[in-house]
Amino acid sequence: MFRSPPTVKALACVGLLVGAPWPLAMAQADSSTALQEPTATASSSPPVLDAMVVQATRDARDPFEVPASVSKVDAGTLQAAGGFKVNLSETLTRVPGLVINNRNNFAQDLQISIRGFGARATSGVRGVRLISDNIPATMPDGSGQISHFSLSSTESIEVLRGPFSSLYGNSSGGVILIETENPGLGTTLEFDQIFGTDGARRSGFKASKGNQTLGIVVDASTFRTDGYRDHSRARRDNFNSKMVWNIGEATRLAWVVNHVDIPLAQDPGGLTAAQLAQNRRQAGNNAVARNTNKTVEQTQTGMTLEHRFAPTTRLTFTPYHGERKIRQVLPSSAVIDLNNTYSGADLRLAHQVDLLGKPLFTHVGLTVGELEQARLGFFGASSTPNRDEANTASQFDQYVQGEWFFAERWSVLAGLRNSSIEIESRDQFLINGDGSGSKKYEEITSNIGLTYRLSPSVNTYVSYGEGFETPTLLETAYLSVAPPSPNFNAQLEAAKSEQLEVGLKAKLGVATLLNAAVYTVETENEIVVLASAGGATSFQNAGGTSREGAELALQHAFAPAWQGTAAFNYIRATYDTSVNGIVAGNSLPSIPQKTLFGELRYAPNKLYEAAVEMRYVDRLFANDANDAFAPSYSVVNLRASKTWPLAGGWRLRTYARVDNLFDKQYVGSVIVNQSAGQYFEPASERQWLAGVSVGLAWK
């Protein structure tokens, strides 16, 4: 493992940082991005890409100035994508370094990984930090869920990759930050209806009302599908509200409440290679016979209170609380019943000063969080539990950051974070022995980045960071043996990583943006899947792993009506040591070595747009032995939309989309180290959808 020079460590430990003041206006004024759809202009105008602002490093910055790989997708791009607005995979495939594999299985969520972190997840999200409206969707133990995200009212999505991901603490191989829209001035109503293949349909309603002082946005939707595969029906109902109150010239409060109810999500499971060849739509072993499924209900609320003491000093306080209930039936007939209650808060002070006559922006903060989980296990239809646990995970972090523009062409961004995570399981079913246990994980992580401005249009940077990832409650629920055996796993250690990245960002005129980065990651005690059987999964530490990669993002406006977007990713992720069935030199499973996204968009005016998309994904190894894999694939998608402004403030928009235009048969994701060889989760063949939305706005 490479080590940073002592001077780099020292600078990282000094780090401090803070932000520009936030606007008090209701409407968001900075929704722009490197991946933003361009505003359509008249044909006589020169091609121009919109400006952009990101806040992933806790300050509003042009990403051109940030020594990190960060991408942003704005509301225009999200709307233009024309999907069902239920999955992040509908839009984020355009982000380099981010892989989102759609399992076509609403019982298991998407498989999300950033630079290979998170690829081990069998359900939910691991290794990637999730945040929505400043409220973490990642629990103190590092487990994350995305089903409550309100994509139909999302204003922007930022994706932070590389060394500075550890600014957000545990489980930060990467960070996905979602911001829902603020209420605007006046009143708006919107209704939408979407129909698609396999009985998929979504109905949605959104309302917004606001003035200069107070406003609210309410968004509700229901989604249903019969599923591409047998035994894959699902229903999801979402509600999200956001109230913004400008209490005074210096104080602002944003209050968010959301709810998700998934009363039905059948789980078709994975298929063997033989089953895949025989009938790719069939369900896996015992899925139908045992009625494998998951139900979820979650309600959470949180607020962000910002107060500005002076133009250069502000305090931000974000408390939150939520409850999440999950009941899952596994192919083994085992039933898992989880009742999670979680809460926490983040308190951050931002201050700007001059250091040696140059601006220094600083942040100092505290983060606390607690997850209490009541876990019951049953077998079949029995109402008598065979597993009864009271589990907890708690977090207490302190952090400091700083950004200093110390010379005309130079700036430095650095941070230091002290993390303390404690996981405990209290076994309350003692007939088969006491499986209780606890473990505390503590780590100090640092990061630093240096930016040099070669010219007003070209920046280069180098950054270094340390990462820290603990096992989750679910990952410690089974011993590191095959097949998985229920008992608290105190053997699992936290994974620790060091990342080094070198990048270049260029604005080539007003019509072209280029971002390129190369990186290396060395990890000790990587947490990987040991065995998966009957829906239960055990994990182990794999010793050392290495990742080397390159990313490229390119945007170019060929003409006022034409824009192209491309994103390329290369990563080589391998095991460095041989341990417990793992052979040094083998590739980490479920991480494609190459991915490519391309889009050509035509928008002659603000009322019409059409686009063609292409996505290529390299083969996915399904096990540590690398003797089973899903082949590479490429798909082409089409979309188009048309908006009609109507009298009286009404607006009508129609849109259509075709995914997998050429009807390719491919595997969308894999279940790592599935003991029965049921690795493969087939993707849908040709899919279509058509939607209509009707809106009304008045002052």
VENFENZI-V600797 format. One record per residue. N is the residue number from 0. RES is the residue in one small letter. PSI is psi in degrees with one decimal (999 if undefined). Layout:
n=N res=RES psi=PSI
n=N res=RES psi=PSI
This chain:
n=0 res=m psi=132.5
n=1 res=f psi=154.4
n=2 res=r psi=145.5
n=3 res=s psi=151.6
n=4 res=p psi=152.2
n=5 res=p psi=-35.3
n=6 res=t psi=-37.4
n=7 res=v psi=-44.6
n=8 res=k psi=-44.0
n=9 res=a psi=-44.3
n=10 res=l psi=-40.3
n=11 res=a psi=-34.3
n=12 res=c psi=-15.4
n=13 res=v psi=-17.6
n=14 res=g psi=138.4
n=15 res=l psi=149.7
n=16 res=l psi=144.2
n=17 res=v psi=-178.5
n=18 res=g psi=165.6
n=19 res=a psi=150.8
n=20 res=p psi=147.4
n=21 res=w psi=149.2
n=22 res=p psi=150.8
n=23 res=l psi=-5.8
n=24 res=a psi=149.7
n=25 res=m psi=-49.6
n=26 res=a psi=139.5
n=27 res=q psi=132.8
n=28 res=a psi=-2.3
n=29 res=d psi=31.7
n=30 res=s psi=86.9
n=31 res=s psi=166.9
n=32 res=t psi=160.1
n=33 res=a psi=-23.2
n=34 res=l psi=21.3
n=35 res=q psi=147.8
n=36 res=e psi=135.4
n=37 res=p psi=148.2
n=38 res=t psi=126.8
n=39 res=a psi=138.3
n=40 res=t psi=169.4
n=41 res=a psi=153.0
n=42 res=s psi=-21.9
n=43 res=s psi=-11.3
n=44 res=s psi=150.0
n=45 res=p psi=152.0
n=46 res=p psi=131.0
n=47 res=v psi=137.7
n=48 res=l psi=141.6
n=49 res=d psi=154.7
n=50 res=a psi=171.6
n=51 res=m psi=154.7
n=52 res=v psi=134.9
n=53 res=v psi=157.2
n=54 res=q psi=19.2
n=55 res=a psi=-26.6
n=56 res=t psi=21.4
n=57 res=r psi=9.8
n=58 res=d psi=143.7
n=59 res=a psi=115.2
n=60 res=r psi=148.2
n=61 res=d psi=123.8
n=62 res=p psi=-19.3
n=63 res=f psi=-28.1
n=64 res=e psi=-5.7
n=65 res=v psi=129.5
n=66 res=p psi=55.0
n=67 res=a psi=159.9
n=68 res=s psi=110.2
n=69 res=v psi=134.0
n=70 res=s psi=153.3
n=71 res=k psi=134.7
n=72 res=v psi=125.0
n=73 res=d psi=178.8
n=74 res=a psi=-36.1
n=75 res=g psi=-42.7
n=76 res=t psi=-41.2
n=77 res=l psi=-41.8
n=78 res=q psi=-41.7
n=79 res=a psi=-27.3
n=80 res=a psi=-29.8
n=81 res=g psi=29.0
n=82 res=g psi=-166.2
n=83 res=f psi=-10.4
n=84 res=k psi=40.6
n=85 res=v psi=-15.7
n=86 res=n psi=138.3
n=87 res=l psi=-22.4
n=88 res=s psi=-14.2
n=89 res=e psi=-24.3
n=90 res=t psi=-27.0
n=91 res=l psi=0.7
n=92 res=t psi=-13.1
n=93 res=r psi=-1.8
n=94 res=v psi=121.3
n=95 res=p psi=145.0
n=96 res=g psi=-12.7
n=97 res=l psi=126.5
n=98 res=v psi=123.4
n=99 res=i psi=109.9
n=100 res=n psi=119.7
n=101 res=n psi=115.1
n=102 res=r psi=-10.1
n=103 res=n psi=40.2
n=104 res=n psi=99.1
n=105 res=f psi=-5.5
n=106 res=a psi=-14.7
n=107 res=q psi=0.4
n=108 res=d psi=178.5
n=109 res=l psi=158.4
n=110 res=q psi=105.6
n=111 res=i psi=130.0
n=112 res=s psi=147.2
n=113 res=i psi=116.8
n=114 res=r psi=35.8
n=115 res=g psi=-15.1
n=116 res=f psi=126.4
n=117 res=g psi=-8.4
n=118 res=a psi=-18.4
n=119 res=r psi=-13.5
n=120 res=a psi=127.3
n=121 res=t psi=-23.4
n=122 res=s psi=155.6
n=123 res=g psi=-159.8
n=124 res=v psi=133.5
n=125 res=r psi=153.3
n=126 res=g psi=-4.3
n=127 res=v psi=130.1
n=128 res=r psi=130.9
n=129 res=l psi=131.0
n=130 res=i psi=133.1
n=131 res=s psi=120.5
n=132 res=d psi=44.1
n=133 res=n psi=-1.4
n=134 res=i psi=123.7
n=135 res=p psi=133.6
n=136 res=a psi=3.2
n=137 res=t psi=127.0
n=138 res=m psi=169.3
n=139 res=p psi=-28.0
n=140 res=d psi=-5.8
n=141 res=g psi=-2.5
n=142 res=s psi=141.2
n=143 res=g psi=153.4
n=144 res=q psi=149.5
n=145 res=i psi=-0.8
n=146 res=s psi=-21.6
n=147 res=h psi=-2.2
n=148 res=f psi=132.9
n=149 res=s psi=87.9
n=150 res=l psi=-23.9
n=151 res=s psi=-16.0
n=152 res=s psi=21.8
n=153 res=t psi=131.4
n=154 res=e psi=-37.0
n=155 res=s psi=156.9
n=156 res=i psi=124.3
n=157 res=e psi=142.8
n=158 res=v psi=114.4
n=159 res=l psi=128.9
n=160 res=r psi=154.3
n=161 res=g psi=-161.8
n=162 res=p psi=-33.3
n=163 res=f psi=0.4
n=164 res=s psi=-29.9
n=165 res=s psi=-3.5
n=166 res=l psi=-25.8
n=167 res=y psi=5.2
n=168 res=g psi=-150.3
n=169 res=n psi=141.6
n=170 res=s psi=42.2
n=171 res=s psi=59.8
n=172 res=g psi=-23.3
n=173 res=g psi=167.8
n=174 res=v psi=133.5
n=175 res=i psi=118.6
n=176 res=l psi=123.3
n=177 res=i psi=136.2
n=178 res=e psi=120.5
n=179 res=t psi=161.6
n=180 res=e psi=146.7
n=181 res=n psi=153.8
n=182 res=p psi=141.7
n=183 res=g psi=-179.2
n=184 res=l psi=136.7
n=185 res=g psi=-160.5
n=186 res=t psi=136.1
n=187 res=t psi=145.2
n=188 res=l psi=144.4
n=189 res=e psi=132.8
n=190 res=f psi=138.6
n=191 res=d psi=151.5
n=192 res=q psi=130.9
n=193 res=i psi=137.6
n=194 res=f psi=147.5
n=195 res=g psi=-171.4
n=196 res=t psi=154.6
n=197 res=d psi=34.9
n=198 res=g psi=18.3
n=199 res=a psi=135.5
n=200 res=r psi=147.2
n=201 res=r psi=134.0
n=202 res=s psi=135.9
n=203 res=g psi=155.1
n=204 res=f psi=136.4
n=205 res=k psi=137.1
n=206 res=a psi=145.3
n=207 res=s psi=138.3
n=208 res=k psi=133.9
n=209 res=g psi=160.9
n=210 res=n psi=-164.5
n=211 res=q psi=-15.9
n=212 res=t psi=-43.4
n=213 res=l psi=141.5
n=214 res=g psi=163.4
n=215 res=i psi=144.8
n=216 res=v psi=130.6
n=217 res=v psi=131.4
n=218 res=d psi=125.8
n=219 res=a psi=143.9
n=220 res=s psi=158.0
n=221 res=t psi=134.8
n=222 res=f psi=136.9
n=223 res=r psi=148.5
n=224 res=t psi=145.6
n=225 res=d psi=-14.8
n=226 res=g psi=146.1
n=227 res=y psi=-37.8
n=228 res=r psi=165.5
n=229 res=d psi=145.1
n=230 res=h psi=50.4
n=231 res=s psi=26.8
n=232 res=r psi=150.2
n=233 res=a psi=155.2
n=234 res=r psi=138.7
n=235 res=r psi=127.8
n=236 res=d psi=126.5
n=237 res=n psi=146.1
n=238 res=f psi=135.5
n=239 res=n psi=134.6
n=240 res=s psi=146.6
n=241 res=k psi=118.8
n=242 res=m psi=135.5
n=243 res=v psi=128.4
n=244 res=w psi=115.6
n=245 res=n psi=93.3
n=246 res=i psi=-32.8
n=247 res=g psi=-173.1
n=248 res=e psi=-21.2
n=249 res=a psi=0.2
n=250 res=t psi=136.1
n=251 res=r psi=136.0
n=252 res=l psi=129.4
n=253 res=a psi=126.4
n=254 res=w psi=124.4
n=255 res=v psi=135.1
n=256 res=v psi=129.6
n=257 res=n psi=158.7
n=258 res=h psi=139.3
n=259 res=v psi=137.0
n=260 res=d psi=119.6
n=261 res=i psi=86.6
n=262 res=p psi=-15.1
n=263 res=l psi=123.8
n=264 res=a psi=92.5
n=265 res=q psi=146.6
n=266 res=d psi=104.0
n=267 res=p psi=-13.5
n=268 res=g psi=-175.4
n=269 res=g psi=167.8
n=270 res=l psi=150.0
n=271 res=t psi=168.3
n=272 res=a psi=-38.8
n=273 res=a psi=-43.4
n=274 res=q psi=-38.9
n=275 res=l psi=-42.8
n=276 res=a psi=-33.0
n=277 res=q psi=-49.7
n=278 res=n psi=99.1
n=279 res=r psi=-16.9
n=280 res=r psi=-8.8
n=281 res=q psi=159.4
n=282 res=a psi=159.2
n=283 res=g psi=-179.2
n=284 res=n psi=128.9
n=285 res=n psi=2.9
n=286 res=a psi=-46.3
n=287 res=v psi=-45.5
n=288 res=a psi=-37.7
n=289 res=r psi=-0.8
n=290 res=n psi=55.3
n=291 res=t psi=132.1
n=292 res=n psi=171.1
n=293 res=k psi=141.6
n=294 res=t psi=143.5
n=295 res=v psi=139.7
n=296 res=e psi=126.1
n=297 res=q psi=136.5
n=298 res=t psi=132.3
n=299 res=q psi=157.0
n=300 res=t psi=151.9
n=301 res=g psi=162.4
n=302 res=m psi=156.5
n=303 res=t psi=116.5
n=304 res=l psi=121.2
n=305 res=e psi=131.6
n=306 res=h psi=130.5
n=307 res=r psi=113.9
n=308 res=f psi=-30.6
n=309 res=a psi=167.6
n=310 res=p psi=-23.4
n=311 res=t psi=5.8
n=312 res=t psi=129.3
n=313 res=r psi=153.1
n=314 res=l psi=134.7
n=315 res=t psi=128.5
n=316 res=f psi=125.4
n=317 res=t psi=94.1
n=318 res=p psi=155.4
n=319 res=y psi=160.0
n=320 res=h psi=144.3
n=321 res=g psi=164.8
n=322 res=e psi=138.0
n=323 res=r psi=123.7
n=324 res=k psi=132.1
n=325 res=i psi=134.7
n=326 res=r psi=123.9
n=327 res=q psi=132.8
n=328 res=v psi=123.4
n=329 res=l psi=163.0
n=330 res=p psi=-22.1
n=331 res=s psi=2.2
n=332 res=s psi=-1.7
n=333 res=a psi=145.6
n=334 res=v psi=129.7
n=335 res=i psi=127.3
n=336 res=d psi=113.1
n=337 res=l psi=132.4
n=338 res=n psi=105.2
n=339 res=n psi=132.4
n=340 res=t psi=128.0
n=341 res=y psi=152.5
n=342 res=s psi=164.5
n=343 res=g psi=-174.5
n=344 res=a psi=155.5
n=345 res=d psi=130.9
n=346 res=l psi=123.2
n=347 res=r psi=132.7
n=348 res=l psi=127.4
n=349 res=a psi=137.9
n=350 res=h psi=139.9
n=351 res=q psi=131.3
n=352 res=v psi=174.0
n=353 res=d psi=131.8
n=354 res=l psi=115.8
n=355 res=l psi=36.1
n=356 res=g psi=6.8
n=357 res=k psi=145.8
n=358 res=p psi=133.1
n=359 res=l psi=122.6
n=360 res=f psi=127.4
n=361 res=t psi=148.8
n=362 res=h psi=138.6
n=363 res=v psi=136.7
n=364 res=g psi=169.4
n=365 res=l psi=141.8
n=366 res=t psi=128.7
n=367 res=v psi=150.5
n=368 res=g psi=150.0
n=369 res=e psi=135.9
n=370 res=l psi=123.3
n=371 res=e psi=124.5
n=372 res=q psi=122.5
n=373 res=a psi=117.1
n=374 res=r psi=125.4
n=375 res=l psi=145.6
n=376 res=g psi=140.2
n=377 res=f psi=167.9
n=378 res=f psi=121.1
n=379 res=g psi=-138.1
n=380 res=a psi=4.0
n=381 res=s psi=141.6
n=382 res=s psi=3.0
n=383 res=t psi=119.4
n=384 res=p psi=145.1
n=385 res=n psi=7.8
n=386 res=r psi=129.8
n=387 res=d psi=111.1
n=388 res=e psi=149.4
n=389 res=a psi=107.8
n=390 res=n psi=148.5
n=391 res=t psi=150.9
n=392 res=a psi=128.6
n=393 res=s psi=154.2
n=394 res=q psi=137.2
n=395 res=f psi=108.3
n=396 res=d psi=149.7
n=397 res=q psi=139.8
n=398 res=y psi=157.4
n=399 res=v psi=139.3
n=400 res=q psi=158.6
n=401 res=g psi=143.3
n=402 res=e psi=123.8
n=403 res=w psi=121.0
n=404 res=f psi=81.8
n=405 res=f psi=-7.6
n=406 res=a psi=168.5
n=407 res=e psi=-38.1
n=408 res=r psi=0.0
n=409 res=w psi=145.1
n=410 res=s psi=155.3
n=411 res=v psi=137.1
n=412 res=l psi=128.8
n=413 res=a psi=158.7
n=414 res=g psi=158.6
n=415 res=l psi=134.1
n=416 res=r psi=131.6
n=417 res=n psi=118.0
n=418 res=s psi=138.6
n=419 res=s psi=116.7
n=420 res=i psi=129.0
n=421 res=e psi=129.5
n=422 res=i psi=132.6
n=423 res=e psi=140.4
n=424 res=s psi=123.0
n=425 res=r psi=110.2
n=426 res=d psi=122.4
n=427 res=q psi=7.5
n=428 res=f psi=94.3
n=429 res=l psi=7.3
n=430 res=i psi=-38.0
n=431 res=n psi=24.2
n=432 res=g psi=167.9
n=433 res=d psi=113.3
n=434 res=g psi=21.5
n=435 res=s psi=162.5
n=436 res=g psi=167.3
n=437 res=s psi=159.5
n=438 res=k psi=141.3
n=439 res=k psi=133.5
n=440 res=y psi=127.2
n=441 res=e psi=140.3
n=442 res=e psi=142.7
n=443 res=i psi=122.0
n=444 res=t psi=148.8
n=445 res=s psi=157.5
n=446 res=n psi=155.0
n=447 res=i psi=142.5
n=448 res=g psi=140.7
n=449 res=l psi=126.9
n=450 res=t psi=135.2
n=451 res=y psi=127.3
n=452 res=r psi=101.2
n=453 res=l psi=-36.3
n=454 res=s psi=172.6
n=455 res=p psi=-17.9
n=456 res=s psi=0.4
n=457 res=v psi=123.2
n=458 res=n psi=144.4
n=459 res=t psi=155.9
n=460 res=y psi=158.5
n=461 res=v psi=137.0
n=462 res=s psi=151.9
n=463 res=y psi=142.6
n=464 res=g psi=155.4
n=465 res=e psi=140.0
n=466 res=g psi=162.4
n=467 res=f psi=123.6
n=468 res=e psi=117.7
n=469 res=t psi=158.1
n=470 res=p psi=152.5
n=471 res=t psi=171.3
n=472 res=l psi=-40.9
n=473 res=l psi=-32.6
n=474 res=e psi=-23.0
n=475 res=t psi=5.0
n=476 res=a psi=-14.6
n=477 res=y psi=142.3
n=478 res=l psi=157.6
n=479 res=s psi=67.7
n=480 res=v psi=164.3
n=481 res=a psi=127.0
n=482 res=p psi=165.7
n=483 res=p psi=137.4
n=484 res=s psi=122.8
n=485 res=p psi=126.5
n=486 res=n psi=151.1
n=487 res=f psi=131.8
n=488 res=n psi=94.4
n=489 res=a psi=-4.3
n=490 res=q psi=-22.9
n=491 res=l psi=125.6
n=492 res=e psi=161.4
n=493 res=a psi=141.1
n=494 res=a psi=139.0
n=495 res=k psi=134.6
n=496 res=s psi=157.1
n=497 res=e psi=132.4
n=498 res=q psi=140.8
n=499 res=l psi=132.1
n=500 res=e psi=139.6
n=501 res=v psi=131.0
n=502 res=g psi=166.6
n=503 res=l psi=135.2
n=504 res=k psi=132.0
n=505 res=a psi=137.4
n=506 res=k psi=102.0
n=507 res=l psi=87.8
n=508 res=g psi=-154.8
n=509 res=v psi=0.2
n=510 res=a psi=-3.3
n=511 res=t psi=133.1
n=512 res=l psi=135.1
n=513 res=l psi=127.4
n=514 res=n psi=129.3
n=515 res=a psi=143.1
n=516 res=a psi=144.6
n=517 res=v psi=147.0
n=518 res=y psi=161.9
n=519 res=t psi=143.0
n=520 res=v psi=128.1
n=521 res=e psi=127.3
n=522 res=t psi=136.5
n=523 res=e psi=141.0
n=524 res=n psi=39.4
n=525 res=e psi=132.7
n=526 res=i psi=121.3
n=527 res=v psi=163.9
n=528 res=v psi=128.7
n=529 res=l psi=-51.0
n=530 res=a psi=147.9
n=531 res=s psi=121.8
n=532 res=a psi=130.8
n=533 res=g psi=24.8
n=534 res=g psi=-8.6
n=535 res=a psi=145.6
n=536 res=t psi=134.0
n=537 res=s psi=153.6
n=538 res=f psi=161.8
n=539 res=q psi=164.3
n=540 res=n psi=132.6
n=541 res=a psi=13.8
n=542 res=g psi=-133.7
n=543 res=g psi=146.9
n=544 res=t psi=159.2
n=545 res=s psi=142.8
n=546 res=r psi=130.3
n=547 res=e psi=134.5
n=548 res=g psi=173.0
n=549 res=a psi=144.0
n=550 res=e psi=146.6
n=551 res=l psi=129.0
n=552 res=a psi=132.0
n=553 res=l psi=132.6
n=554 res=q psi=137.1
n=555 res=h psi=129.4
n=556 res=a psi=106.3
n=557 res=f psi=-34.5
n=558 res=a psi=169.7
n=559 res=p psi=-31.0
n=560 res=a psi=-7.8
n=561 res=w psi=131.8
n=562 res=q psi=139.5
n=563 res=g psi=145.2
n=564 res=t psi=136.6
n=565 res=a psi=143.9
n=566 res=a psi=124.7
n=567 res=f psi=141.9
n=568 res=n psi=134.8
n=569 res=y psi=133.2
n=570 res=i psi=136.6
n=571 res=r psi=106.7
n=572 res=a psi=116.6
n=573 res=t psi=156.9
n=574 res=y psi=137.7
n=575 res=d psi=-21.9
n=576 res=t psi=153.8
n=577 res=s psi=125.0
n=578 res=v psi=130.2
n=579 res=n psi=55.6
n=580 res=g psi=-7.5
n=581 res=i psi=133.5
n=582 res=v psi=126.5
n=583 res=a psi=136.9
n=584 res=g psi=-19.4
n=585 res=n psi=156.5
n=586 res=s psi=146.0
n=587 res=l psi=133.8
n=588 res=p psi=159.8
n=589 res=s psi=22.4
n=590 res=i psi=106.4
n=591 res=p psi=136.7
n=592 res=q psi=-34.7
n=593 res=k psi=139.3
n=594 res=t psi=150.9
n=595 res=l psi=132.9
n=596 res=f psi=137.1
n=597 res=g psi=145.0
n=598 res=e psi=136.4
n=599 res=l psi=120.7
n=600 res=r psi=137.2
n=601 res=y psi=121.3
n=602 res=a psi=88.6
n=603 res=p psi=-20.2
n=604 res=n psi=-176.3
n=605 res=k psi=-3.8
n=606 res=l psi=-15.8
n=607 res=y psi=140.2
n=608 res=e psi=150.6
n=609 res=a psi=152.0
n=610 res=a psi=153.0
n=611 res=v psi=135.9
n=612 res=e psi=149.5
n=613 res=m psi=138.1
n=614 res=r psi=131.0
n=615 res=y psi=134.9
n=616 res=v psi=128.2
n=617 res=d psi=173.2
n=618 res=r psi=151.7
n=619 res=l psi=115.1
n=620 res=f psi=139.9
n=621 res=a psi=-9.8
n=622 res=n psi=169.0
n=623 res=d psi=-26.5
n=624 res=a psi=-15.0
n=625 res=n psi=24.8
n=626 res=d psi=4.4
n=627 res=a psi=133.7
n=628 res=f psi=156.2
n=629 res=a psi=128.2
n=630 res=p psi=160.7
n=631 res=s psi=161.7
n=632 res=y psi=161.3
n=633 res=s psi=140.3
n=634 res=v psi=154.8
n=635 res=v psi=135.6
n=636 res=n psi=150.6
n=637 res=l psi=149.0
n=638 res=r psi=156.3
n=639 res=a psi=150.7
n=640 res=s psi=154.9
n=641 res=k psi=133.7
n=642 res=t psi=135.0
n=643 res=w psi=109.2
n=644 res=p psi=132.9
n=645 res=l psi=169.0
n=646 res=a psi=154.9
n=647 res=g psi=19.2
n=648 res=g psi=6.0
n=649 res=w psi=154.2
n=650 res=r psi=136.0
n=651 res=l psi=130.8
n=652 res=r psi=131.2
n=653 res=t psi=147.6
n=654 res=y psi=156.0
n=655 res=a psi=154.8
n=656 res=r psi=142.1
n=657 res=v psi=120.2
n=658 res=d psi=146.2
n=659 res=n psi=57.8
n=660 res=l psi=-39.5
n=661 res=f psi=14.2
n=662 res=d psi=43.3
n=663 res=k psi=145.4
n=664 res=q psi=120.4
n=665 res=y psi=167.7
n=666 res=v psi=125.9
n=667 res=g psi=-30.9
n=668 res=s psi=169.8
n=669 res=v psi=153.0
n=670 res=i psi=111.9
n=671 res=v psi=131.9
n=672 res=n psi=36.9
n=673 res=q psi=122.8
n=674 res=s psi=-27.4
n=675 res=a psi=9.9
n=676 res=g psi=12.3
n=677 res=q psi=65.2
n=678 res=y psi=-29.8
n=679 res=f psi=130.8
n=680 res=e psi=101.7
n=681 res=p psi=143.2
n=682 res=a psi=164.6
n=683 res=s psi=150.6
n=684 res=e psi=-153.8
n=685 res=r psi=130.6
n=686 res=q psi=147.7
n=687 res=w psi=157.9
n=688 res=l psi=154.4
n=689 res=a psi=137.9
n=690 res=g psi=160.1
n=691 res=v psi=138.8
n=692 res=s psi=142.4
n=693 res=v psi=126.4
n=694 res=g psi=153.6
n=695 res=l psi=134.1
n=696 res=a psi=139.4
n=697 res=w psi=158.5
n=698 res=k psi=999
